[in-house]
Amino acid sequence: MMTATPTIVTLTDNAVKKVKGYLAADESLKGKALRMFVHEGGCSGHEYGFGFDDAKPDAHVVNLDGLDVVVDPASAELLKGSTVDYVESVEGEGFAVTNPNAKGGCGCGHSFNA
């Protein structure tokens, strides 16, 4: 059974707007949730991942402004309390994660150690 856990991850208004834009632009994503996960890799040991998926039975589900975000149990431990923003600057654009569990990271901002 899916577990409603609103404290695992939050998305800023900019991030929610961007994800909803992706969902609206691609009919094949209708009914999908944003899946956020952590996997081994990157120069610091762990990398963030995002995709669109159906919620798995053991997933934590967070509903943010009508958008479901699903997180698997192992990733939830590493993401607890994180905030996701979508930033646009002269250096580029993309999702940025502020993770209170990260003990360090690399210069690219896409990997961390915990």
Stockholm file with secondary structure:
# STOCKHOLM 1.0

chainA/1-114         MMTATPTIVTLTDNAVKKVKGYLAADESLKGKALRMFVHEGGCSGHEYGFGFDDAKPDAHVVNLDGLDVVVDPASAELLKGSTVDYVESVEGEGFAVTNPNAKGGCGCGHSFNA
#=GR chainA/1-114 SS CCEECTTSEEECHHHHHHHHHHHHHCGGGTTCEEEEEEEEETTTEEEEEEEEECCCTTCEEEEETTEEEEECHHHHHHHTTEEEEEEEETTEEEEEEECTTCSEECTTSSEEEC
#=GC SS_cons         CCEECTTSEEECHHHHHHHHHHHHHCGGGTTCEEEEEEEEETTTEEEEEEEEECCCTTCEEEEETTEEEEECHHHHHHHTTEEEEEEEETTEEEEEEECTTCSEECTTSSEEEC
//
